[in-house]
Amino acid sequence: MFLTEEQELLQQTVHDFAQNELKPRAAKFDEQEYIDKDVLKSMAELGLMGVCFPEEYDGAGMDTVCYAIAVEEISRVCASTGITLAAHISLGTNPLYLFGTDEQKQKYLPKLCAGEELSSFGLTEPNAGSDAGGTETTAVKTGNEWVLNGTKTFITNGSLAWTSVNTAITDKEKGVHGISSFIVERGTPGFSVGEKIHKMGIRGSDTTELIFEDCRIPEDNLLGNLNEGFKQFMIILDGGRISIGAMALGIAQGALDESVRYAKERQQFGRPIGSFQAIQTMLADMATEVEASRHLVYHAARLKDAGKGYSMQSAMCKMYASEVAMRTTIKAIQIHGGYGYTKEYPIERMFRDAKLTEIGEGTSEIQRIVIARNLMKD
Ligand SMILES: Cc1cc2nc3c(=O)[nH]c(=O)nc-3n(C[C@H](O)[C@H](O)[C@H](O)COP(=O)(O)OP(=O)(O)OC[C@H]3O[C@@H](n4cnc5c(N)ncnc54)[C@H](O)[C@@H]3O)c2cc1C
């Protein structure tokens, strides 16, 4: 895959970090259901927590391709860490960068980009998942404050985040055009983090409910224009899908790496199993689909960097790469035989982690709707 010098350098740096520091601990993060804080600190030192934001906000000033590569290389060994980074950048921090006032950007971005703090994005609710425009959380203006009431669920980085951008209804009559976004800081009275959600995969990542009970925030915490929340989150999700595509790509590449290694090592019938054509066929199919995913993910990232439309391509890369991650991890288990079904090897974890990529930031069914709508629009 053709990369610029900067992208290649970033790739090598993140690859070395992931293989040396992350890989030996990924199973532990899965088991203990959290990521040790020092890992996020190391990522911050590498500039990854603000990799694609401008240097004026303490970001690394790199492009979306670099960001995708970072998520890919990290997810190749630890998808829990990959989604923690992706949610922080694409969902929690990007809305502040895209829609924030100068004051809001100055206040929040430097700490978030430097990785001193994490961010989250509260869109999903118990009754508003794929239909995120069906939000039930309300925000009512009272004097110079907004009063929020409602519950968000499945929020990545929920209990760790300093800032959280949340959608709420500000004009019920206007339907999806009556939704706005609000910045809520940790420790705000009336804002609490609900139960930790225990998951089948990406178990090291933090997933919680966020609860607003007469939560009062200053009027200045409105993000962007009033009643433009729906438009905003469609833009945010377009970008976020590239990172979930990159995460899926990383998981699939990781499963392929393990499978090639195992196929060369494992002997049966007096020969390495990689000498059997049945195993070679699986490896060849896996490698081809992984490479195709990479092309789609990087292509969507390049379109974004070029300032071109990329909504359909981000949906395509997310849908395709997530389904490849599922197919690849299933084949990887098969190649590992009984051992692939045990915790002795990372494959069963990768399989569990892969499933999330078909669900988060829009299910595969929703991606197909996005793609079809783009095809048919005039
Ligand atoms: C680990 C994890 C992390 C997450 N992180 C975040 C986060 O940080 N912030 C956030 O806001 N959300 C987050 N989410 C929520 C995620 O985006 C939603 O789970 C997802 O959008 C699906 O919503 P749902 O779970 O309510 O499923 P539902 O919308 O109830 O869907 C159920 C099924 O119905 C299908 N379906 C629904 N509507 C249609 C339709 N119109 N046509 C065809 N099929 C349809 C779906 O594809 C799915 O198969 C996270 C979820 C998980 C599991």
The ligand as a Gaussian input file, in Angstrom:
#p B3LYP/6-31G(d) Opt

LIG

0 1
 C      -19.460000      -1.761000      22.739000
 C      -20.318000      -0.652000      22.207000
 C      -19.826000       0.652000      22.214000
 C      -20.649000       1.708000      21.788000
 N      -20.195000       2.994000      21.898000
 C      -21.058000       4.021000      21.679000
 C      -20.693000       5.387000      21.977000
 O      -19.558000       5.669000      22.383000
 N      -21.633000       6.361000      21.806000
 C      -22.884000       6.093000      21.370000
 O      -23.690000       7.015000      21.271000
 N      -23.272000       4.815000      21.063000
 C      -22.398000       3.787000      21.222000
 N      -22.777000       2.482000      20.944000
 C      -24.140000       2.219000      20.473000
 C      -24.221000       1.704000      19.043000
 O      -23.957000       2.726000      18.142000
 C      -25.622000       1.070000      18.884000
 O      -25.617000      -0.130000      19.630000
 C      -25.956000       0.787000      17.433000
 O      -26.124000       1.987000      16.722000
 C      -27.226000      -0.059000      17.293000
 O      -28.262000       0.410000      18.087000
 P      -29.037000      -0.633000      19.040000
 O      -28.016000      -1.367000      19.810000
 O      -30.070000       0.116000      19.811000
 O      -29.729000      -1.644000      18.047000
 P      -31.159000      -1.461000      17.297000
 O      -31.203000      -0.137000      16.632000
 O      -32.246000      -1.804000      18.239000
 O      -31.054000      -2.572000      16.183000
 C      -31.438000      -3.936000      16.377000
 C      -31.396000      -4.627000      15.026000
 O      -32.355000      -4.017000      14.139000
 C      -31.706000      -3.605000      12.945000
 N      -32.347000      -2.394000      12.435000
 C      -32.692000      -1.280000      13.129000
 N      -33.224000      -0.371000      12.310000
 C      -33.222000      -0.914000      11.060000
 C      -33.625000      -0.465000       9.788000
 N      -34.154000       0.754000       9.582000
 N      -33.481000      -1.300000       8.734000
 C      -32.937000      -2.523000       8.899000
 N      -32.516000      -3.013000      10.086000
 C      -32.663000      -2.206000      11.154000
 C      -30.259000      -3.355000      13.351000
 O      -29.382000      -3.366000      12.248000
 C      -30.034000      -4.502000      14.328000
 O      -29.751000      -5.660000      13.616000
 C      -21.937000       1.424000      21.303000
 C      -22.404000       0.106000      21.254000
 C      -21.631000      -0.926000      21.713000
 C      -22.172000      -2.327000      21.695000

